[in-house]
Amino acid sequence: MRQIATAAGVSVATVSMALRNSEKITPETREKVRAAAAQLNYRPDPLIAALSGRRREQSPASIDIIAYITAYPTKEGWRENRFSPAAYEGACARASQRGYRIEHFWLRDAHMTTRRLTHILRSRGILGVCLAPFPDVVPQFQFPWDEFCCAAIGYTMRRPAIHRACPHQFQGMQLALSTLRLRGYKRIGVALGKRVSKIVAHNWIAAVLMHQYEHGRSSATCLIYEESDRVELTGWMRDNKPDAMIVSDIALLEWFSDLGISIPSDLAVVPLERYPGYACLDQKPHMVGAAAIDMIIGMIQRNETGLPSDPKTVMVEGSWTEGPSVKPVA
């Protein structure tokens, strides 16, 4: 820290406050200090940061590790969708920036139970626990919360209520709908799987209903399906005649081509995740994963274990990504 202070031309105390994002330091000074720290390859010591705030004895052996818990039927099953791997990458990157590292634990391993996982975390002195998105909504999750600093990614782990980081799905759907409307599309279809809608706490449907309230029921129509079915989709499109489609399942993209639909001249198509060759909604999964890690590290350094009395949800706003599947601005 003395080296950083010398390089930045400030005091050691200023360096300490700047690296802790203290509001007592101006943004310009914080940026100058961070630039000097980066040039000197400074990394915070998670042991010092955590131990300085601890009020009780506990082994610090692996306090720089954050457990990343997945619960898909297979160990790598969570990598089969596009959101979870990106959220994991964002979590790993942010942990590394803060002097921590991520270690993956698969809860559905044949030899793994919640009890065994707890024993491993206790014996290694791991405090931080990040609950990754589960394959489906888990109404109640049993875990010794009092001993750990926990946060979840997404809404799949509903109870008990803990801190969580999520995409701002309501804002994202509103953005997609309003962008299409500004491009001249008046009959927007939204195709959502029922399971996916449940996983996002029905925030996408809520945004569609708000759009209908503001622009009329014909402005946006939902197809909510149990399983993707070409016959059902074809019939629904014939009945509703959408001029644009927002879809949660990228498997539907190939179906539109098979139906002989020309994109975007016949139909604009927008996936609710980044996909090459399409205009889409970017839910910022990297930032969501990073936000969850920020919450966990903050709890570790403040010695905040257990269930929070006031659970916080950090929502990362999505952004529109241009692509050839939607007509450009006239």
C-alpha positions as CSV (number, residue, x, y, z in Angstrom):
1,M,0.0,0.0,0.0
2,R,3.0,2.3,0.6
3,Q,4.2,1.6,-2.9
4,I,0.7,2.4,-4.3
5,A,0.6,5.6,-2.3
6,T,4.0,6.7,-3.6
7,A,3.0,5.9,-7.2
8,A,-0.3,7.8,-6.9
9,G,1.1,10.7,-4.9
10,V,-1.3,10.2,-2.0
11,S,-1.1,9.0,1.6
12,V,-1.4,5.4,2.7
13,A,-4.6,6.2,4.5
14,T,-6.0,7.5,1.2
15,V,-5.0,4.3,-0.6
16,S,-6.8,2.3,2.1
17,M,-10.0,4.2,1.8
18,A,-9.9,4.4,-2.0
19,L,-9.5,0.6,-2.3
20,R,-12.5,0.2,0.0
21,N,-14.6,2.5,-2.1
22,S,-14.9,5.0,0.7
23,E,-17.2,8.0,-0.1
24,K,-14.7,10.2,1.7
25,I,-12.4,9.9,-1.3
26,T,-13.3,11.7,-4.6
27,P,-14.0,9.5,-7.7
28,E,-11.0,11.0,-9.4
29,T,-8.7,10.0,-6.5
30,R,-10.2,6.5,-6.3
31,E,-9.5,6.1,-10.0
32,K,-5.9,7.3,-9.7
33,V,-5.3,4.9,-6.8
34,R,-6.9,2.0,-8.6
35,A,-4.8,2.7,-11.7
36,A,-1.6,2.7,-9.7
37,A,-2.7,-0.5,-7.9
38,A,-3.4,-2.2,-11.2
39,Q,0.0,-1.1,-12.6
40,L,1.7,-2.6,-9.6
41,N,-0.4,-5.8,-9.9
42,Y,-1.9,-5.3,-6.4
43,R,-4.3,-7.9,-5.2
44,P,-6.1,-7.7,-1.8
45,D,-5.4,-10.4,0.7
46,P,-8.7,-12.0,1.5
47,L,-7.4,-13.5,4.7
48,I,-6.6,-10.1,6.1
49,A,-9.8,-8.5,4.8
50,A,-11.9,-11.2,6.3
51,L,-10.1,-11.8,9.6
52,S,-10.0,-8.0,10.4
53,G,-13.8,-8.1,10.7
54,R,-14.4,-11.4,12.4
55,R,-15.8,-11.5,15.9
56,R,-15.4,-15.1,16.6
57,E,-12.7,-17.8,16.2
58,Q,-12.8,-19.9,13.0
59,S,-10.2,-21.6,10.9
60,P,-9.1,-19.3,8.0
61,A,-7.6,-22.2,6.0
62,S,-9.8,-21.8,2.9
63,I,-11.4,-18.4,3.7
64,D,-10.4,-17.2,0.2
65,I,-12.6,-19.9,-1.4
66,I,-16.2,-19.4,-2.3
67,A,-18.2,-22.6,-2.8
68,Y,-20.3,-22.6,-6.0
69,I,-23.1,-25.1,-5.6
70,T,-24.9,-26.7,-8.6
71,A,-27.6,-29.3,-8.5
72,Y,-28.3,-30.5,-12.0
73,P,-28.8,-34.2,-12.6
74,T,-25.3,-34.4,-14.1
75,K,-22.2,-32.7,-12.9
76,E,-21.8,-30.6,-16.0
77,G,-25.5,-30.3,-16.8
78,W,-25.6,-26.7,-15.8
79,R,-23.3,-25.9,-18.8
80,E,-25.9,-27.0,-21.3
81,N,-27.8,-23.7,-21.2
82,R,-26.3,-20.3,-22.1
83,F,-27.0,-18.4,-19.0
84,S,-25.4,-20.5,-16.2
85,P,-21.9,-20.9,-17.8
86,A,-21.7,-17.2,-18.4
87,A,-22.8,-16.4,-14.8
88,Y,-20.1,-18.8,-13.6
89,E,-17.5,-17.1,-15.7
90,G,-18.5,-13.7,-14.3
91,A,-18.4,-15.1,-10.7
92,C,-14.9,-16.5,-11.2
93,A,-13.6,-13.3,-12.8
94,R,-15.0,-11.1,-10.0
95,A,-13.7,-13.5,-7.3
96,S,-10.2,-13.4,-8.8
97,Q,-10.3,-9.6,-9.0
98,R,-11.1,-9.5,-5.2
99,G,-8.5,-12.0,-4.2
100,Y,-10.8,-15.0,-3.9
101,R,-11.4,-18.1,-6.0
102,I,-14.4,-20.3,-6.9
103,E,-14.6,-24.0,-6.2
104,H,-17.5,-26.0,-7.8
105,F,-19.4,-28.5,-5.6
106,W,-22.0,-30.7,-7.2
107,L,-24.8,-31.4,-4.7
108,R,-26.2,-34.4,-6.6
109,D,-23.1,-36.4,-6.7
110,A,-23.7,-40.0,-5.5
111,H,-21.6,-39.4,-2.5
112,M,-22.7,-35.9,-1.7
113,T,-25.5,-34.8,0.6
114,T,-26.2,-31.5,2.2
115,R,-24.8,-32.9,5.4
116,R,-21.6,-34.0,3.8
117,L,-21.2,-30.7,2.0
118,T,-21.6,-28.9,5.3
119,H,-18.9,-31.1,6.8
120,I,-16.5,-30.3,4.0
121,L,-17.1,-26.6,4.2
122,R,-16.7,-26.6,8.0
123,S,-13.5,-28.6,8.0
124,R,-11.9,-26.4,5.3
125,G,-13.1,-23.1,6.8
126,I,-15.0,-22.1,3.7
127,L,-17.4,-19.3,4.6
128,G,-18.8,-18.1,1.2
129,V,-21.5,-20.1,-0.5
130,C,-23.0,-19.2,-3.9
131,L,-26.1,-21.1,-4.9
132,A,-26.1,-21.3,-8.7
133,P,-29.3,-21.5,-10.7
134,F,-31.0,-24.9,-10.2
135,P,-32.7,-26.8,-13.1
136,D,-36.1,-26.0,-11.6
137,V,-37.6,-24.0,-8.8
138,V,-36.8,-25.4,-5.3
139,P,-39.6,-24.3,-2.9
140,Q,-37.5,-25.0,0.2
141,F,-33.8,-25.6,0.6
142,Q,-32.4,-27.1,3.8
143,F,-28.9,-25.9,4.8
144,P,-27.2,-24.7,8.0
145,W,-27.5,-21.1,7.0
146,D,-26.3,-19.7,10.3
147,E,-22.7,-20.8,9.6
148,F,-22.2,-19.3,6.2
149,C,-22.3,-16.2,4.0
150,C,-24.7,-17.1,1.2
151,A,-26.2,-15.6,-1.9
152,A,-28.1,-17.1,-4.8
153,I,-28.1,-16.5,-8.5
154,G,-31.6,-16.2,-9.9
155,Y,-35.0,-17.2,-8.4
156,T,-34.8,-21.0,-8.4
157,M,-34.0,-21.2,-4.7
158,R,-37.1,-19.6,-3.3
159,R,-37.0,-20.4,0.5
160,P,-35.6,-19.4,2.8
161,A,-35.2,-15.9,1.5
162,I,-31.5,-15.0,1.1
163,H,-29.6,-12.3,-0.8
164,R,-29.7,-12.9,-4.5
165,A,-28.6,-11.5,-7.8
166,C,-30.8,-11.7,-10.9
167,P,-31.3,-10.3,-14.4
168,H,-33.9,-7.6,-14.3
169,Q,-36.3,-9.7,-16.4
170,F,-39.3,-7.3,-16.2
171,Q,-37.1,-4.4,-17.5
172,G,-35.6,-6.7,-20.1
173,M,-38.9,-7.8,-21.6
174,Q,-40.2,-4.2,-21.5
175,L,-37.1,-3.1,-23.4
176,A,-37.5,-5.8,-26.1
177,L,-41.2,-5.0,-26.5
178,S,-40.7,-1.2,-26.6
179,T,-37.8,-1.5,-29.0
180,L,-39.9,-3.6,-31.4
181,R,-42.8,-1.3,-31.2
182,L,-40.6,1.7,-32.0
183,R,-39.4,-0.2,-35.1
184,G,-43.0,-0.4,-36.3
185,Y,-44.1,-3.9,-35.1
186,K,-47.7,-3.8,-33.8
187,R,-48.5,-7.5,-33.2
188,I,-45.7,-8.9,-31.1
189,G,-45.8,-12.6,-30.1
190,V,-44.0,-13.9,-27.0
191,A,-43.4,-17.6,-26.7
192,L,-42.4,-18.8,-23.2
193,G,-42.0,-22.3,-21.8
194,K,-44.1,-22.7,-18.6
195,R,-41.1,-24.0,-16.7
196,V,-38.9,-21.1,-17.8
197,S,-41.5,-18.6,-16.9
198,K,-41.7,-20.1,-13.4
199,I,-37.9,-20.0,-13.1
200,V,-37.9,-16.2,-13.8
201,A,-40.8,-15.7,-11.3
202,H,-43.1,-14.8,-14.1
203,N,-41.5,-11.4,-14.6
204,W,-41.5,-11.7,-18.4
205,I,-45.3,-12.3,-18.4
206,A,-45.8,-9.4,-16.1
207,A,-44.0,-7.1,-18.5
208,V,-46.2,-8.4,-21.4
209,L,-49.3,-7.6,-19.4
210,M,-48.0,-4.1,-18.7
211,H,-47.3,-3.7,-22.4
212,Q,-50.9,-4.8,-23.2
213,Y,-52.2,-2.3,-20.6
214,E,-50.4,0.5,-22.2
215,H,-50.9,-0.3,-25.9
216,G,-53.9,-2.6,-26.1
217,R,-54.3,-6.4,-25.9
218,S,-53.4,-7.0,-29.6
219,S,-50.0,-5.3,-29.1
220,A,-48.5,-8.3,-27.5
221,T,-49.8,-11.9,-27.2
222,C,-48.3,-14.8,-25.2
223,L,-48.0,-18.4,-26.1
224,I,-47.3,-20.3,-22.8
225,Y,-46.5,-23.9,-23.6
226,E,-45.6,-27.0,-21.5
227,E,-43.2,-28.4,-24.1
228,S,-42.0,-27.0,-27.4
229,D,-44.4,-28.3,-30.1
230,R,-44.2,-27.3,-33.8
231,V,-47.8,-28.1,-34.4
232,E,-48.9,-25.9,-31.5
233,L,-46.6,-23.1,-32.5
234,T,-47.7,-23.2,-36.1
235,G,-51.4,-23.1,-35.1
236,W,-50.8,-20.3,-32.7
237,M,-49.0,-18.2,-35.3
238,R,-51.7,-18.8,-37.9
239,D,-54.4,-17.7,-35.4
240,N,-52.5,-14.6,-34.0
241,K,-50.5,-13.5,-37.1
242,P,-47.6,-11.9,-35.2
243,D,-45.2,-9.6,-37.1
244,A,-42.5,-10.2,-34.5
245,M,-41.7,-12.9,-32.0
246,I,-39.8,-12.9,-28.7
247,V,-38.7,-16.4,-27.7
248,S,-37.2,-17.9,-24.6
249,D,-36.2,-21.2,-26.3
250,I,-33.6,-20.9,-29.1
251,A,-34.8,-24.2,-30.5
252,L,-37.7,-22.3,-32.0
253,L,-35.4,-20.3,-34.2
254,E,-34.8,-23.3,-36.5
255,W,-38.5,-24.0,-36.6
256,F,-39.3,-20.6,-38.1
257,S,-36.9,-21.4,-40.9
258,D,-38.5,-24.8,-41.4
259,L,-41.9,-23.2,-41.7
260,G,-40.6,-21.2,-44.6
261,I,-40.7,-17.9,-42.8
262,S,-38.2,-15.3,-44.0
263,I,-36.5,-13.3,-41.2
264,P,-36.9,-10.4,-40.9
265,S,-39.0,-9.6,-43.9
266,D,-41.9,-11.9,-42.9
267,L,-41.2,-12.0,-39.1
268,A,-38.8,-10.3,-36.7
269,V,-37.3,-12.7,-34.2
270,V,-35.7,-11.8,-30.8
271,P,-34.3,-14.5,-28.4
272,L,-34.2,-13.6,-24.8
273,E,-30.5,-14.3,-24.6
274,R,-27.5,-13.5,-26.8
275,Y,-27.4,-15.6,-29.9
276,P,-25.2,-15.1,-33.0
277,G,-27.0,-13.7,-36.0
278,Y,-30.0,-12.4,-34.1
279,A,-31.1,-9.2,-32.5
280,C,-31.6,-10.2,-28.9
281,L,-31.8,-9.2,-25.2
282,D,-28.6,-9.4,-23.4
283,Q,-29.4,-10.4,-19.8
284,K,-25.8,-9.7,-18.7
285,P,-25.2,-13.1,-17.0
286,H,-21.5,-12.2,-16.4
287,M,-22.6,-9.2,-14.4
288,V,-25.2,-11.2,-12.5
289,G,-22.6,-13.8,-11.4
290,A,-20.2,-11.0,-10.4
291,A,-23.0,-9.2,-8.4
292,A,-23.6,-12.4,-6.4
293,I,-19.9,-12.7,-5.5
294,D,-19.8,-9.1,-4.5
295,M,-22.6,-9.7,-2.0
296,I,-20.9,-12.8,-0.6
297,I,-17.5,-11.1,-0.2
298,G,-19.1,-8.2,1.5
299,M,-20.8,-10.5,4.0
300,I,-17.5,-12.4,4.6
301,Q,-15.7,-9.2,5.3
302,R,-18.4,-7.9,7.6
303,N,-18.8,-11.2,9.3
304,E,-22.5,-11.5,8.3
305,T,-23.5,-15.1,8.5
306,G,-27.0,-16.6,8.6
307,L,-30.3,-15.7,7.1
308,P,-30.6,-11.9,6.5
309,S,-33.4,-10.1,8.3
310,D,-33.9,-8.0,5.2
311,P,-32.9,-10.0,2.1
312,K,-31.7,-8.0,-0.9
313,T,-32.2,-8.7,-4.5
314,V,-29.7,-7.1,-6.9
315,M,-31.2,-6.9,-10.4
316,V,-28.9,-6.3,-13.4
317,E,-30.6,-4.4,-16.2
318,G,-30.5,-6.0,-19.6
319,S,-29.6,-4.3,-22.9
320,W,-30.7,-4.6,-26.5
321,T,-28.3,-6.1,-29.0
322,E,-28.8,-5.2,-32.6
323,G,-28.9,-8.0,-35.2
324,P,-30.2,-8.8,-38.7
325,S,-33.3,-10.7,-37.4
326,V,-35.0,-7.3,-36.8
327,K,-35.5,-4.5,-39.4
328,P,-33.1,-1.6,-38.6
329,V,-34.3,1.8,-37.6
330,A,-35.9,3.5,-40.6
